[in-house]
Amino acid sequence: MTQDDTDTIPNSDEQQARAQCRVIAVVNQKGGVGKTTTTVNLATAMAAVGKRVLVVDADPQGNASTGFGLSRADRGLGSYELMFDGMSVEDVVTQTPIPGLAIITSSADLAGAEIQLVNSEQRESRMSAALNRSAKDYDFILIDCPPSLNLITLNALVAADALLVPLQVEFYALEGISSLLQTVEAVRNRFNPDLEIQGVVLTMFDKRNGLSEAVASDVRAFFGPQVYETVIPRNVRVSEAPSHGKPVLLYDLKCPGSRSYMHLASEFLRREAERAEAIAAAAA
């Protein structure tokens, strides 16, 4: 075993700390489905009820960082340095204006990470190793993945305990999901056998459009109880909020989008509590 190998193996203290923190990769290989919006606002809603939350902006576009009001000029070290420079979360984390909510920002350097990862040792587990060193300070870590199934996304899937899949309610909603499911199965078989789908979130729902109801019904038939009861509606305030550098919950707390994300957070935390109770009961 090489020194590089031993550096990626968490010690017992790291394993115990990591077990107390849930890492959720927010992923969909399609762009424009509400992935980053869901990451930003779910994290905000969970922090609002006292959870310690870290967002990892792993998308080179850096939209999650922008969504918390961090311009590119204001970003220092971030997810690139976490994965490639051996830095800890504490070295690169930035506090947001929201109490209990921090972010590891994306930078322009992350755009070249895909090429750099190709010939790197332990190329699939760099993010996992970094988070294992530093997960003790958070209840939840949400990784905002790129809108593609590339090596950065693979790193997120290897690091994650579970996936949250935002799915836009449109005609082609399920098209391409088979590729994601195949990737998840491959990751389970080779790197992360405990990876699970935590839930599927229907986004951009328009109750005036009969197609939305039809597509939602198809998605629920396909995924079953993995689909959240809460749906995220099309809402202009949700679309406006990022341009003001704010989660919609800070931009307009009373709008339908904000209320939906608060309901989603409640449902998310209830699922997590039920999961923890089931594990405890099985171990008793």
PyMOL commands that set and color helices and strands:
alter all, ss='L'
color gray80, all
select helices_A, chain A and resi 3-7+12-19+35-48+63-67+72-74+79-84+89-92+108-118+126-132+135-137+151-159+177-190+210-226+236-244+248-251+256-283
alter helices_A, ss='H'
color red, helices_A
select strands_A, chain A and resi 22-26+53-57+94-95+101-104+140-144+162-168+196-205+227-233
alter strands_A, ss='S'
color yellow, strands_A
deselect
rebuild
show_as cartoon
